[in-house]
Amino acid sequence: MIEPERIDDYPAIADLAWRAKRRMPRFAWEYLDSGTGRENLLARNRSALDEVRLVPRFLRGPIAADTQTSLLGREYSAPFGIAPVAQTGMMWPGGEAMLAATAKRRNLPYCLSTVSVAPPEAIGPLTDGRGWFQLYPMADREICNDIMARAEAAGFETLVVTVDASVLSMRERQRRAGIKLPPRTDLATIAQILARPAWLRGVLKHGAPKIGLMEKYAASNSTTKQALVLRDQLVDVLDWDYLREIRDVWRGPIVLKGLLHEGDAVAAADAGMDAIVVSNHGGRQFDAAPASIEALPAIAQAIGGKVPLLFDSGVRGGLDILRALALGADFVLLGRAFIYGIAALGEAGGDHVADLLKFDLINNMKQLGIERPVDARELLADRA
């Protein structure tokens, strides 16, 4: 249940973002908040969502809003979950564990990134079966298979294979901010850290940022060496044959993340993927891509319910979740919103974001006169 005082102080994700920016070192904020190119896609993700209009229906009596959602064999408390965000524990120390705990308490899925600070062995048990593991396929098949084995042993039940970031984009804003892994130790960076004492205290408690998964393959606790090994492995190797190899190895559900073309979505379903995420990587990869919400309807029509469709990019509230469901999504993932939460409020931040989203979702369902989130599909403005 959402705390009245906290919702008054932080009634929207934007309020959490405002406070997060003032608690994070500049290099961490720029890593989280930036896109690529001229960052047109960041703005387009938002503006396209804002253009989706729903028509309320009235005189329906009391609305018993029910957000319970079934996905990939599990029941969740709402149709949204926590998306993978690389270096979560760099943006806020201990962040992966905080969000895994939120997933357990609020009965939501939490997806751990390949490029997390904490390794899967430390995070999987915290999710109590709600953990998903996001995989960047590696050039070395043995390393890739070993990563999947580690994730499964740690209790992750669902694999999320990301296809849209095998080539790192320019991310000019990050370069201008001097972002490196590990963070630089020059005077400018040290000054940024000293100006953010809460972040520094977190580092002293949880340790300096690293790439926890890659420590084994770099044979070193040096973050620089871990980053170099990861860079060498993340080459453009994924094709349909490799995807089928992954399908043969992973015994649980596989979600393919990062598709924008209906032809790719149909091929993914035919290749045995259990779900698809319509996503443009939060505007961080290719600035000329369509907004995810613009690509969603055609993919939903092409898939025709064969596999569940998930959606991300630009979501900032319960109304946005309803907009995505109205256009054909079955479930929604949010990344930046949850990082804003933990950076703003620490361990309480993930819970507040989850509660705020659910509160806003239910409020807007009652405004629309619907009892289930997917009923928003009947209320699109051009269908009313």
WOJOJO-V89336 format. One record per helix or strand of 2 or more residues. SS is the DSSP state (H for helix, E for strand). FROM is the first residue (numbers start at 1). LEN is the number of residues. If there is no record, write none. Layout:
SS:FROM:LEN
SS:FROM:LEN
This chain:
H:4:6
H:13:9
H:26:8
H:40:11
E:69:3
E:74:3
E:80:3
H:88:4
H:95:12
E:110:3
H:120:8
E:131:5
H:141:13
E:158:5
H:172:5
H:187:8
H:197:10
H:212:7
H:223:11
H:240:10
E:254:6
H:262:9
E:275:4
H:281:3
H:292:12
E:308:4
H:318:9
E:331:4
H:336:33
H:373:7
